[in-house]
Amino acid sequence: MSVYRSLFDIIGPVMIGPSSSHTAGAVRIGLVARSIFGRTLEEVRIVLFGSFAHTYQGHGTDLALISGLLGLPTSSEKIRQAYDLAAKANMRVIIETSEDPTEHANTVDLYLKSADHTLSLRGVSLGGGTIDITRINGFDIHLSAENPAIMFFYKDQPGIVTQVTGVLAKANINISTMEVSRKGKGELALMLIAIDGRIPTSVMEELGSIGHIDQVIALGALNIEPDLISDSEQKEEYSYDPQITGNY
């Protein structure tokens, strides 16, 4: 008997482009990177691996990634204008390919840059529009964007995880999954917690006040994808806009 996690597993998402893996998944990787970065993006270096590298021009993978970074949904007709839109937004785009082996054929590394901030991220398109963010600033992690999540950058110290989970428990916020990755004992660490709902601003502030935590990013589920570059006065709320506390 076949088991499906979502409707995307059966029919795929509404999208522009010939392939859900190369187009819809790529847009979503860009959307996640945009939200985690949380600043005006001045430059992005896109490194494509495997199937992405070999077929990106025919499948429009580069257009899809750029569009996601600009905030476009998978269904937007403006995906075809991605390079022009990036130029209008003063976002420099560099495209590279690599023959280095990766665990999945549809893999991309993104290097985002602004005047005062950088972010590196590896994304994998799994098919049907589903994605997995497997690396953030050198930390191995798994972020699907299918559920709300909270991301913490902090100095590895005893008791940090206990304090964080205590704040969430006090606010009656249920944890569905948790991952912790660190550079080394007592060094910079990343904690990713998936939760069962949006996090109130007051809870974000309390989490951000915990000692040794540099930054807290709360991300909603990636389930509403409005056209953020639109001539329409009616714009949907973008559910993946991040709440960011602190500086990293």
NORZI-V811514 format. One record per residue. N is the residue number from 1. PSI is psi in whole degrees, 0 to 359 (none if undefined). OMEGA is omega in whole degrees, -180 to 180 (999 if undefined). BURIAL is + if it has 24 or more other ideal C-beta (glycine too) atoms within 12 Angstrom, else -. Layout:
n:N psi:PSI omega:OMEGA burial:BURIAL
n:N psi:PSI omega:OMEGA burial:BURIAL
This chain:
n:1 psi:133 omega:179 burial:-
n:2 psi:141 omega:178 burial:-
n:3 psi:127 omega:-180 burial:-
n:4 psi:135 omega:179 burial:-
n:5 psi:331 omega:-178 burial:-
n:6 psi:171 omega:179 burial:-
n:7 psi:330 omega:178 burial:-
n:8 psi:329 omega:-180 burial:+
n:9 psi:341 omega:-177 burial:-
n:10 psi:309 omega:-174 burial:-
n:11 psi:350 omega:-179 burial:-
n:12 psi:171 omega:-177 burial:+
n:13 psi:163 omega:169 burial:+
n:14 psi:128 omega:-172 burial:-
n:15 psi:165 omega:169 burial:+
n:16 psi:132 omega:179 burial:+
n:17 psi:165 omega:-172 burial:+
n:18 psi:346 omega:-171 burial:-
n:19 psi:129 omega:178 burial:+
n:20 psi:325 omega:179 burial:+
n:21 psi:316 omega:-173 burial:+
n:22 psi:341 omega:-178 burial:+
n:23 psi:294 omega:-177 burial:+
n:24 psi:313 omega:179 burial:+
n:25 psi:321 omega:180 burial:+
n:26 psi:319 omega:176 burial:+
n:27 psi:315 omega:-177 burial:+
n:28 psi:324 omega:175 burial:+
n:29 psi:317 omega:177 burial:+
n:30 psi:319 omega:179 burial:+
n:31 psi:317 omega:180 burial:+
n:32 psi:315 omega:180 burial:+
n:33 psi:317 omega:178 burial:+
n:34 psi:315 omega:-176 burial:+
n:35 psi:319 omega:179 burial:+
n:36 psi:321 omega:-180 burial:+
n:37 psi:314 omega:171 burial:+
n:38 psi:19 omega:180 burial:+
n:39 psi:172 omega:174 burial:+
n:40 psi:123 omega:-175 burial:-
n:41 psi:125 omega:-179 burial:+
n:42 psi:329 omega:-178 burial:+
n:43 psi:141 omega:173 burial:+
n:44 psi:132 omega:172 burial:+
n:45 psi:122 omega:-176 burial:+
n:46 psi:120 omega:179 burial:+
n:47 psi:117 omega:-175 burial:+
n:48 psi:140 omega:-179 burial:+
n:49 psi:160 omega:171 burial:+
n:50 psi:227 omega:-179 burial:+
n:51 psi:323 omega:175 burial:+
n:52 psi:314 omega:-177 burial:+
n:53 psi:323 omega:-174 burial:+
n:54 psi:334 omega:-172 burial:-
n:55 psi:11 omega:-171 burial:+
n:56 psi:327 omega:-177 burial:+
n:57 psi:317 omega:180 burial:-
n:58 psi:325 omega:-177 burial:-
n:59 psi:352 omega:179 burial:+
n:60 psi:29 omega:-179 burial:+
n:61 psi:321 omega:178 burial:+
n:62 psi:317 omega:178 burial:+
n:63 psi:319 omega:-178 burial:+
n:64 psi:315 omega:180 burial:+
n:65 psi:314 omega:179 burial:+
n:66 psi:318 omega:-180 burial:+
n:67 psi:317 omega:177 burial:+
n:68 psi:319 omega:179 burial:+
n:69 psi:334 omega:177 burial:+
n:70 psi:349 omega:179 burial:+
n:71 psi:13 omega:180 burial:+
n:72 psi:146 omega:176 burial:+
n:73 psi:169 omega:-178 burial:+
n:74 psi:336 omega:-176 burial:+
n:75 psi:0 omega:-173 burial:+
n:76 psi:135 omega:174 burial:+
n:77 psi:343 omega:-176 burial:-
n:78 psi:355 omega:178 burial:+
n:79 psi:323 omega:-179 burial:+
n:80 psi:341 omega:-179 burial:-
n:81 psi:19 omega:-169 burial:-
n:82 psi:315 omega:-178 burial:+
n:83 psi:319 omega:178 burial:+
n:84 psi:318 omega:179 burial:-
n:85 psi:322 omega:177 burial:+
n:86 psi:319 omega:179 burial:+
n:87 psi:318 omega:179 burial:-
n:88 psi:329 omega:179 burial:-
n:89 psi:5 omega:-179 burial:+
n:90 psi:38 omega:178 burial:-
n:91 psi:112 omega:179 burial:+
n:92 psi:134 omega:-178 burial:-
n:93 psi:128 omega:177 burial:+
n:94 psi:125 omega:180 burial:-
n:95 psi:128 omega:176 burial:+
n:96 psi:157 omega:173 burial:-
n:97 psi:155 omega:-179 burial:+
n:98 psi:143 omega:175 burial:-
n:99 psi:4 omega:178 burial:-
n:100 psi:140 omega:-179 burial:-
n:101 psi:145 omega:175 burial:-
n:102 psi:165 omega:-178 burial:+
n:103 psi:331 omega:-179 burial:-
n:104 psi:144 omega:-176 burial:-
n:105 psi:326 omega:-176 burial:+
n:106 psi:75 omega:-175 burial:+
n:107 psi:142 omega:178 burial:+
n:108 psi:141 omega:170 burial:+
n:109 psi:133 omega:178 burial:+
n:110 psi:134 omega:177 burial:+
n:111 psi:105 omega:-175 burial:+
n:112 psi:144 omega:-175 burial:+
n:113 psi:137 omega:168 burial:+
n:114 psi:187 omega:-177 burial:-
n:115 psi:326 omega:-173 burial:-
n:116 psi:17 omega:-175 burial:-
n:117 psi:146 omega:174 burial:-
n:118 psi:156 omega:177 burial:+
n:119 psi:134 omega:172 burial:+
n:120 psi:143 omega:-173 burial:+
n:121 psi:137 omega:172 burial:+
n:122 psi:130 omega:179 burial:+
n:123 psi:149 omega:178 burial:+
n:124 psi:132 omega:175 burial:+
n:125 psi:118 omega:-170 burial:+
n:126 psi:349 omega:-178 burial:+
n:127 psi:148 omega:179 burial:+
n:128 psi:18 omega:-179 burial:+
n:129 psi:355 omega:180 burial:+
n:130 psi:148 omega:-176 burial:+
n:131 psi:167 omega:173 burial:+
n:132 psi:118 omega:173 burial:+
n:133 psi:115 omega:-171 burial:+
n:134 psi:351 omega:-180 burial:+
n:135 psi:134 omega:177 burial:+
n:136 psi:119 omega:-179 burial:+
n:137 psi:40 omega:177 burial:+
n:138 psi:354 omega:178 burial:-
n:139 psi:130 omega:175 burial:+
n:140 psi:129 omega:-173 burial:-
n:141 psi:169 omega:174 burial:+
n:142 psi:114 omega:180 burial:+
n:143 psi:115 omega:-178 burial:+
n:144 psi:340 omega:-176 burial:+
n:145 psi:13 omega:178 burial:+
n:146 psi:342 omega:180 burial:+
n:147 psi:155 omega:174 burial:+
n:148 psi:146 omega:-178 burial:+
n:149 psi:156 omega:175 burial:+
n:150 psi:132 omega:-179 burial:+
n:151 psi:132 omega:-179 burial:+
n:152 psi:128 omega:167 burial:+
n:153 psi:125 omega:-173 burial:+
n:154 psi:166 omega:175 burial:+
n:155 psi:126 omega:-178 burial:+
n:156 psi:113 omega:-179 burial:+
n:157 psi:149 omega:175 burial:-
n:158 psi:138 omega:174 burial:-
n:159 psi:350 omega:-178 burial:-
n:160 psi:312 omega:-179 burial:+
n:161 psi:319 omega:179 burial:+
n:162 psi:318 omega:179 burial:-
n:163 psi:318 omega:-179 burial:+
n:164 psi:310 omega:-179 burial:+
n:165 psi:331 omega:177 burial:+
n:166 psi:318 omega:178 burial:-
n:167 psi:317 omega:-180 burial:+
n:168 psi:319 omega:179 burial:+
n:169 psi:319 omega:180 burial:-
n:170 psi:328 omega:179 burial:-
n:171 psi:6 omega:179 burial:+
n:172 psi:39 omega:178 burial:-
n:173 psi:120 omega:-176 burial:+
n:174 psi:137 omega:178 burial:-
n:175 psi:127 omega:178 burial:+
n:176 psi:318 omega:175 burial:-
n:177 psi:159 omega:179 burial:-
n:178 psi:139 omega:175 burial:-
n:179 psi:143 omega:176 burial:+
n:180 psi:133 omega:177 burial:+
n:181 psi:142 omega:-179 burial:+
n:182 psi:156 omega:178 burial:+
n:183 psi:326 omega:-179 burial:-
n:184 psi:170 omega:-179 burial:-
n:185 psi:125 omega:179 burial:-
n:186 psi:5 omega:-178 burial:-
n:187 psi:190 omega:-178 burial:-
n:188 psi:140 omega:-178 burial:+
n:189 psi:160 omega:176 burial:+
n:190 psi:128 omega:176 burial:+
n:191 psi:131 omega:178 burial:+
n:192 psi:122 omega:-179 burial:+
n:193 psi:121 omega:173 burial:+
n:194 psi:137 omega:-175 burial:+
n:195 psi:172 omega:-176 burial:+
n:196 psi:36 omega:179 burial:-
n:197 psi:169 omega:179 burial:-
n:198 psi:156 omega:-177 burial:+
n:199 psi:129 omega:179 burial:+
n:200 psi:151 omega:180 burial:-
n:201 psi:322 omega:-180 burial:-
n:202 psi:324 omega:178 burial:-
n:203 psi:320 omega:176 burial:+
n:204 psi:316 omega:-179 burial:+
n:205 psi:319 omega:179 burial:-
n:206 psi:319 omega:178 burial:-
n:207 psi:319 omega:-179 burial:+
n:208 psi:341 omega:-179 burial:+
n:209 psi:353 omega:179 burial:-
n:210 psi:134 omega:-179 burial:+
n:211 psi:143 omega:177 burial:-
n:212 psi:359 omega:174 burial:+
n:213 psi:121 omega:-178 burial:+
n:214 psi:322 omega:-176 burial:+
n:215 psi:142 omega:175 burial:+
n:216 psi:130 omega:178 burial:+
n:217 psi:120 omega:176 burial:+
n:218 psi:126 omega:-177 burial:+
n:219 psi:129 omega:176 burial:+
n:220 psi:169 omega:177 burial:+
n:221 psi:140 omega:-178 burial:+
n:222 psi:77 omega:-176 burial:+
n:223 psi:358 omega:173 burial:+
n:224 psi:122 omega:-174 burial:-
n:225 psi:78 omega:178 burial:+
n:226 psi:165 omega:173 burial:+
n:227 psi:104 omega:-177 burial:+
n:228 psi:340 omega:175 burial:+
n:229 psi:88 omega:-170 burial:+
n:230 psi:146 omega:175 burial:-
n:231 psi:349 omega:-177 burial:-
n:232 psi:143 omega:176 burial:-
n:233 psi:341 omega:180 burial:-
n:234 psi:109 omega:-179 burial:-
n:235 psi:130 omega:178 burial:-
n:236 psi:157 omega:174 burial:-
n:237 psi:134 omega:-180 burial:-
n:238 psi:110 omega:-170 burial:+
n:239 psi:350 omega:-178 burial:+
n:240 psi:9 omega:173 burial:+
n:241 psi:133 omega:-175 burial:+
n:242 psi:153 omega:164 burial:+
n:243 psi:124 omega:-176 burial:+
n:244 psi:130 omega:177 burial:+
n:245 psi:129 omega:177 burial:+
n:246 psi:181 omega:-178 burial:+
n:247 psi:141 omega:180 burial:-
n:248 psi:none omega:999 burial:+
